[in-house]
Amino acid sequence: MRVVSEIPLILYQFSRDRVKRGDFTAFLSRFGLERLPSGVELDRQMGGLALMVEGYDADPREISDRTKPVMEFFGLPFDPPPRE
């Protein structure tokens, strides 16, 4: 049996340069509060947004060192794992 989600999925990719600049302008021009639907339509879309950041794949630093600028960009707390 195949289950298909009825939530429309929106994928949005930020570039490494935009992350470094803290630039949300293109994203907000499409998905800012004034652009979002309301009521039932907004409820239907909840959980359907995936954000990606490109440009860190070839970065030689440890994963936790690459994660910090991305977490800060999204305003999320950064708690690196302990180093062994």
N, C-alpha and C positions, 0 to 999 in steps of 0.2 A: 504494500500500500504506500502510495506517495503522498506526502503532506506538503502542500504549498501554502506559504504564508500569504495572507491577504493584505499585509502591511506593505504599502509601496516603499521600496528601498531607494534612498537617495545616497549616492556615493559622491563625496567631494574630496578632492585632493589638493592639499596645500604644498607649495614648493618650499624647499629649504630656505631660499632667499626671503620668502614672505614670513617664515617662522623667525628668521634672524631679525627682520625689521619689525616684527609684531604687527604685521599688516593683515587685517581682517576685511578690508574694504570690499574686495570682490565678492567674498562670501556673504557679507552683510547686505550687499546690493541685491542678492538673490534670496537670502534666507533671513533677513533681519526681521525684528518683531512686526514692523509695519507691513511686511510681505507675507507673513504667515496667515493661514486661514484661522478661523475660530470655531468654537463649538464642536460639533460632531466631526467635522472634517479635520480639525486639528487632532482630536482624540484618535481618529483613524490612522493618522500619520505618526503617532508617538511610537518611538522605538524603531523607526525606519530610516535613521540617518547614520551613516558610517563615514567617519572622517579619516583620511589617510594623509601622511606626510611623506613626500618623496625627497630623495637627495641624500639620505643617510646610509644607503646600502653599501657603498664602497668606503665608508668612514672606518678607519682602522682602530678607533677607540673602542673601549669596552662598551657593551650595550648600556650599562647604567650611565656612562658618561654621555652617550648620544641621546639618552632619554630625557635628561634634565632640561635642555632648551625647549623640547617639544612640550613637556609637562608644564613648564612655565608659560609657554605661549598660550596654552588652553586654560591657564589659571588654576591648575591642579597642584596639589601638594606633591612634593618629590621627596621620597624616603628611599634612598639607595640601599640595596642589599649590602650586608656586611661583606667586606673583602676577606678572602681566605688567606 
